[in-house]
Amino acid sequence: MQAAQLIEQARSSTGLQHLGEDSFREGLERLLASARAEARLNAAGEAMLAGQAVMLLSRRLEVEDWYRRHPEIDEQAIVAPLMVLGLPRTGSTALHCLLAEDPAARVIRNWECLKPCPPPEAASEHSDPRIAEAEAMMKLRDERTPRMRQMLPSTATSPTEDQLFMAQDFKSQIFQASFRIPSYVEWFENEADLVPTFAYVKRVLKLLQWRCPPTRWRLKTPTYAMFVTALDTVFPDARYCMTHRDVASVVPSAADLYYEMGRITTDVPDRRWMGAVNLRSAERGMRRMIAFREAGHEQRFFDIHFAEMQRDPFPVLERLYGFLGEEFTPQARARMQAWRNATPRDKHGAHDYDPADFGLDRAAIRESFRFYSERFGVTLP
């Protein structure tokens, strides 16, 4: 499985040639090399990695084709987006879903994340055939990995992260969730330049809003925390919302998510690596985030604690809208309440896991992250 072969497959399947800037190439090469040497893939894993790479390259080809035919897309402006960040498994997905219910807000929806081209149009955004395609794909995912519905319940029209758009530049945490690729992770977290990656994400956002407003973006990805300086370079007017939770609950939960996603790609899933990589990534992200905030950006952040959101999100949301300087309309509130009523926590069953399976100890995690919990007043048991 070589990069040149995968690129040729993508070009052949789409009939397109132009991949845009070369920022994706090093990530693709490093991903493939790490997978060959370290991932211990089974046949399904090899097919999944190759298929995923060709899909991502194909989407990149399609995005560039639309820009070549419609250069006016680049005139679109992405203005003061709200970036939801923090550690994974901190309630950020539920917050994102609530924010998406505001008719004045724009989010990336699962169906358009999977296939951003052709760019969506306002007249057909609720009847686009890609919605049904995405529902079928998600149904198949739930059949293969049934516990995913407990961990990340979603639909084709639910808001989603921009991890796939980052992956089209081959710098994304999405790969480590499915494959044991330690050398890729070390490069990604410590050496890779994420400025071109976020510039590419911005490019796709312009495409999505071109024919399908509104343009008041609500974006969410835990990865933002680790690369917040690069993110800020590309989105200098962004506002940030940071979600918080006891890290002893966060890290084992994220590791279990990796297990559910990665167990089908190898016959020897390495749970201890999954625990270790999540622990290390979480610490790096929080230390970088704190450094960024303390470098003169504190006023750009709004903090939300998991327990408070679970009790009653609406006082928190009112304060968030005040922070943004936007009206929290009765229509937005009513739609958010309807979503909350229809989507109770543990709707598909409780997410159960044992931290010890991943070589993790809750007390040790809390001690390691005392710098974080004390800094933000995170409630501990």
Legacy VTK file of the C-alpha trace (Angstrom):
# vtk DataFile Version 3.0
C-alpha trace
ASCII
DATASET POLYDATA
POINTS 381 float
0.000 0.000 0.000
1.905 3.016 -1.330
0.823 6.663 -1.395
1.268 6.948 -5.170
-1.034 3.979 -5.750
-3.748 5.388 -3.495
-3.532 8.783 -5.171
-3.859 7.139 -8.579
-6.893 5.166 -7.403
-8.559 8.364 -6.203
-7.810 10.147 -9.460
-9.093 7.226 -11.477
-12.325 6.909 -9.485
-13.144 10.627 -9.666
-11.712 11.484 -13.071
-10.022 14.470 -11.427
-6.342 15.368 -11.160
-5.745 18.392 -8.956
-5.163 17.837 -5.223
-4.301 21.426 -4.374
-1.458 22.253 -2.004
0.948 19.453 -1.132
0.442 19.835 2.625
-1.276 16.435 2.788
1.589 14.360 1.399
3.843 14.057 4.449
0.939 13.037 6.660
-0.191 10.415 4.163
3.322 8.959 3.873
3.830 8.899 7.633
0.422 7.348 8.248
1.086 4.518 5.806
4.604 3.892 7.131
3.387 3.798 10.735
0.522 1.485 9.849
2.830 -0.913 8.004
5.321 -1.053 10.867
3.126 -0.812 13.943
-0.611 -1.267 13.405
-0.654 -5.083 13.111
-3.562 -4.831 10.708
-5.719 -7.779 9.754
-7.232 -8.047 6.275
-10.203 -5.894 7.269
-7.861 -3.272 8.711
-5.736 -3.133 5.567
-8.843 -2.732 3.421
-10.237 -0.103 5.774
-7.050 1.981 5.775
-6.671 1.861 2.003
-10.340 2.590 1.440
-10.306 5.471 3.887
-7.223 7.015 2.277
-8.718 6.792 -1.218
-11.980 8.284 0.033
-10.195 11.216 1.673
-8.082 11.864 -1.410
-11.201 11.691 -3.572
-12.971 14.272 -1.404
-9.913 16.517 -1.672
-9.947 16.194 -5.461
-13.641 17.122 -5.525
-13.155 20.175 -3.296
-10.343 21.447 -5.527
-12.434 20.840 -8.634
-15.218 23.060 -7.304
-12.726 25.789 -6.496
-11.167 25.550 -9.970
-14.573 25.932 -11.606
-15.874 28.515 -9.133
-12.968 30.609 -7.815
-15.501 33.034 -6.336
-16.016 30.545 -3.494
-12.794 31.818 -1.983
-14.421 35.237 -1.530
-16.606 33.787 1.226
-15.694 34.973 4.726
-15.677 32.826 7.858
-16.354 35.402 10.564
-15.797 34.961 14.319
-16.660 31.247 14.567
-17.342 29.707 17.959
-14.873 26.880 18.560
-15.911 24.330 21.193
-12.835 22.612 22.570
-11.460 20.899 25.631
-10.975 17.243 26.402
-13.055 14.585 24.640
-15.987 13.009 26.499
-16.702 16.243 28.410
-20.233 16.841 27.138
-19.096 18.824 24.125
-21.125 16.685 21.712
-24.371 17.369 23.583
-23.495 21.077 23.712
-22.807 21.057 19.968
-26.157 19.411 19.302
-27.950 22.022 21.394
-26.189 24.879 19.612
-27.079 23.331 16.260
-30.776 23.706 17.025
-30.513 27.499 16.724
-31.761 28.427 13.215
-29.246 31.297 13.174
-26.299 28.914 13.635
-24.377 26.849 11.088
-22.749 23.499 11.860
-21.084 20.736 9.881
-23.652 17.964 9.554
-22.696 14.322 9.272
-24.029 13.954 5.742
-22.142 16.945 4.355
-18.997 16.013 6.260
-18.984 12.609 4.576
-19.613 14.139 1.131
-19.126 17.912 0.990
-19.352 17.969 -2.803
-21.412 19.077 -4.538
-21.733 21.893 -2.004
-25.130 21.884 -0.280
-27.847 24.295 -1.328
-30.418 25.957 0.895
-33.336 24.830 -1.271
-32.500 21.124 -0.905
-30.508 20.873 2.330
-33.272 18.920 4.084
-34.005 16.574 1.162
-30.492 16.022 -0.170
-30.024 12.348 -1.161
-26.764 12.273 0.795
-28.829 12.306 3.984
-30.233 8.859 3.221
-26.779 7.644 2.164
-25.321 8.808 5.452
-28.113 7.157 7.439
-27.346 3.858 5.707
-23.637 4.215 6.479
-24.337 5.003 10.117
-26.681 2.039 10.406
-23.911 -0.202 9.083
-21.481 1.347 11.586
-23.872 0.601 14.440
-24.187 -3.002 13.298
-20.407 -3.465 13.193
-19.704 -1.528 16.391
-22.961 -1.558 18.376
-21.523 0.200 21.439
-20.870 3.302 19.345
-24.530 4.249 19.768
-23.936 4.498 23.518
-20.728 6.494 23.125
-21.535 8.792 20.207
-25.244 8.715 19.374
-25.854 10.649 16.182
-27.872 10.828 12.991
-27.133 11.903 9.433
-28.269 15.427 10.239
-26.516 15.719 13.609
-23.624 18.159 13.909
-20.192 16.619 13.721
-16.545 17.551 14.106
-14.275 18.610 11.264
-11.957 15.637 11.848
-12.660 14.288 8.351
-11.785 17.641 6.795
-8.539 17.630 8.791
-8.020 14.058 7.609
-8.256 15.236 3.990
-4.958 16.947 4.845
-3.875 13.712 6.610
-3.352 15.377 9.963
-6.135 14.208 12.242
-6.746 12.216 15.406
-9.296 10.185 13.486
-6.543 7.817 12.344
-5.261 6.911 15.814
-8.797 6.077 16.911
-8.853 3.166 14.457
-5.205 2.160 14.073
-2.271 1.594 16.428
0.139 4.127 14.907
2.431 5.489 17.653
5.086 6.998 15.363
2.431 8.861 13.362
0.903 10.182 16.597
4.268 11.461 17.841
4.886 13.257 14.547
1.349 14.632 14.435
1.362 15.967 17.982
4.920 17.302 18.139
6.216 18.052 14.639
3.396 18.484 12.137
2.396 21.963 10.979
-1.339 22.324 11.489
-1.637 25.801 9.982
-2.101 24.389 6.429
-4.559 21.854 7.837
-6.785 24.469 9.464
-6.452 26.628 6.335
-7.810 23.651 4.390
-10.668 23.236 6.871
-11.477 26.918 6.330
-11.476 26.263 2.595
-14.108 23.543 3.004
-16.220 25.713 5.327
-16.323 28.412 2.649
-17.540 25.817 0.178
-20.277 24.606 2.551
-21.667 28.063 3.312
-21.394 29.333 -0.293
-24.913 28.247 -1.250
-26.202 27.202 2.151
-26.320 29.839 4.902
-26.368 30.805 7.729
-22.715 31.654 8.252
-22.563 31.858 12.059
-20.385 28.790 12.557
-20.403 26.557 15.644
-17.429 24.189 15.345
-16.315 21.488 17.761
-13.246 19.253 17.905
-11.231 18.228 20.986
-8.106 18.278 18.788
-8.327 22.069 18.700
-6.896 22.233 22.228
-3.596 20.665 21.250
-3.107 22.954 18.251
-4.830 26.111 19.440
-1.948 28.358 18.337
-2.183 27.085 14.750
-5.969 27.314 14.928
-5.736 30.914 16.052
-3.389 31.735 13.181
-6.058 30.702 10.680
-9.098 31.940 12.645
-7.785 35.014 14.504
-11.270 36.272 15.394
-12.516 32.947 16.798
-14.289 32.762 20.144
-13.653 29.710 22.319
-15.907 27.615 24.519
-14.049 25.131 26.714
-15.818 22.163 28.295
-14.563 20.597 31.548
-14.989 17.283 33.380
-13.098 15.074 35.813
-10.239 13.728 33.689
-10.476 10.374 35.462
-13.783 9.912 33.654
-12.584 11.432 30.382
-9.456 9.435 29.560
-10.753 5.871 30.166
-13.949 6.704 28.249
-11.943 7.981 25.275
-9.724 4.888 25.404
-12.787 2.659 25.302
-14.046 4.583 22.283
-10.725 3.857 20.557
-11.146 0.177 21.407
-14.604 0.006 19.898
-13.413 1.715 16.717
-10.091 -0.099 16.421
-10.896 -3.673 17.394
-12.111 -4.574 13.898
-8.842 -3.487 12.238
-6.524 -5.850 14.129
-6.686 -9.266 15.744
-4.521 -8.044 18.635
-5.988 -4.747 19.883
-3.591 -3.014 22.269
-5.769 -1.557 25.027
-2.820 -0.360 27.060
-1.589 1.714 24.118
-5.086 3.148 23.745
-5.037 4.183 27.390
-1.522 5.604 27.207
-2.040 7.585 24.001
-5.217 9.179 25.305
-3.569 10.055 28.610
-0.577 11.636 26.891
-2.644 13.519 24.309
-4.954 14.885 26.977
-2.052 16.238 29.024
-0.369 17.813 26.007
-3.606 19.426 24.939
-4.394 20.888 28.341
-0.899 22.226 28.932
-0.869 23.911 25.525
-4.359 25.278 26.064
-3.478 26.778 29.447
-0.328 28.345 27.987
-2.373 29.903 25.173
-4.965 31.288 27.556
-2.334 32.740 29.828
-0.577 34.395 26.884
-3.247 37.095 26.701
-6.280 35.206 25.365
-8.262 34.555 28.554
-11.048 36.970 27.591
-11.823 34.946 24.472
-12.850 31.851 26.451
-16.156 30.769 27.968
-15.941 27.795 30.343
-18.621 25.137 30.815
-18.548 22.395 33.441
-20.059 18.993 32.704
-22.129 18.678 35.887
-23.733 22.085 35.450
-24.754 21.304 31.867
-26.188 17.962 32.935
-28.381 19.582 35.600
-29.822 22.349 33.447
-28.109 23.638 30.298
-30.257 26.723 29.773
-28.743 29.097 32.343
-25.343 28.145 30.908
-26.533 28.731 27.354
-27.953 32.131 28.283
-24.543 33.148 29.633
-22.822 31.755 26.541
-25.042 33.822 24.237
-24.279 36.860 26.367
-20.570 36.155 25.997
-21.066 35.980 22.215
-23.125 39.161 22.164
-25.989 37.335 20.442
-29.684 37.000 21.201
-30.844 33.727 22.722
-34.185 33.691 20.953
-37.326 31.910 22.184
-37.274 29.842 18.982
-33.724 28.647 19.650
-34.568 27.814 23.268
-37.688 25.876 22.281
-35.846 23.844 19.675
-33.035 23.085 22.105
-35.537 21.959 24.727
-37.238 19.694 22.193
-33.879 18.128 21.279
-33.044 17.593 24.937
-36.423 15.960 25.621
-35.972 13.617 22.658
-32.361 12.759 23.472
-31.975 11.823 27.136
-28.577 10.798 28.405
-27.956 7.041 28.043
-30.783 6.815 25.504
-29.083 3.775 23.979
-27.832 2.350 27.271
-25.070 3.276 29.685
-21.458 3.395 28.531
-19.693 0.943 30.824
-15.945 0.269 30.875
-13.139 -0.660 33.272
-10.164 1.757 33.323
-7.881 -1.101 34.406
-8.408 -2.765 31.027
-6.468 0.152 29.543
-3.761 0.240 32.196
-5.362 3.277 33.798
-6.015 4.171 37.415
-8.500 6.942 38.263
-6.596 8.209 41.305
-3.337 8.399 39.376
-5.031 10.282 36.535
-6.483 12.835 38.938
-3.062 13.402 40.477
-1.405 13.826 37.073
-4.019 16.365 36.032
-4.092 18.358 39.248
-2.595 21.253 37.244
-5.748 21.233 35.108
-8.464 20.514 37.668
-7.207 23.162 40.104
-6.728 25.729 37.328
-10.354 25.417 36.192
-12.079 24.363 39.403
-13.120 20.978 38.042
-15.274 19.104 40.548
-13.787 15.782 41.644
-15.555 12.941 43.511
LINES 1 382
381 0 1 2 3 4 5 6 7 8 9 10 11 12 13 14 15 16 17 18 19 20 21 22 23 24 25 26 27 28 29 30 31 32 33 34 35 36 37 38 39 40 41 42 43 44 45 46 47 48 49 50 51 52 53 54 55 56 57 58 59 60 61 62 63 64 65 66 67 68 69 70 71 72 73 74 75 76 77 78 79 80 81 82 83 84 85 86 87 88 89 90 91 92 93 94 95 96 97 98 99 100 101 102 103 104 105 106 107 108 109 110 111 112 113 114 115 116 117 118 119 120 121 122 123 124 125 126 127 128 129 130 131 132 133 134 135 136 137 138 139 140 141 142 143 144 145 146 147 148 149 150 151 152 153 154 155 156 157 158 159 160 161 162 163 164 165 166 167 168 169 170 171 172 173 174 175 176 177 178 179 180 181 182 183 184 185 186 187 188 189 190 191 192 193 194 195 196 197 198 199 200 201 202 203 204 205 206 207 208 209 210 211 212 213 214 215 216 217 218 219 220 221 222 223 224 225 226 227 228 229 230 231 232 233 234 235 236 237 238 239 240 241 242 243 244 245 246 247 248 249 250 251 252 253 254 255 256 257 258 259 260 261 262 263 264 265 266 267 268 269 270 271 272 273 274 275 276 277 278 279 280 281 282 283 284 285 286 287 288 289 290 291 292 293 294 295 296 297 298 299 300 301 302 303 304 305 306 307 308 309 310 311 312 313 314 315 316 317 318 319 320 321 322 323 324 325 326 327 328 329 330 331 332 333 334 335 336 337 338 339 340 341 342 343 344 345 346 347 348 349 350 351 352 353 354 355 356 357 358 359 360 361 362 363 364 365 366 367 368 369 370 371 372 373 374 375 376 377 378 379 380
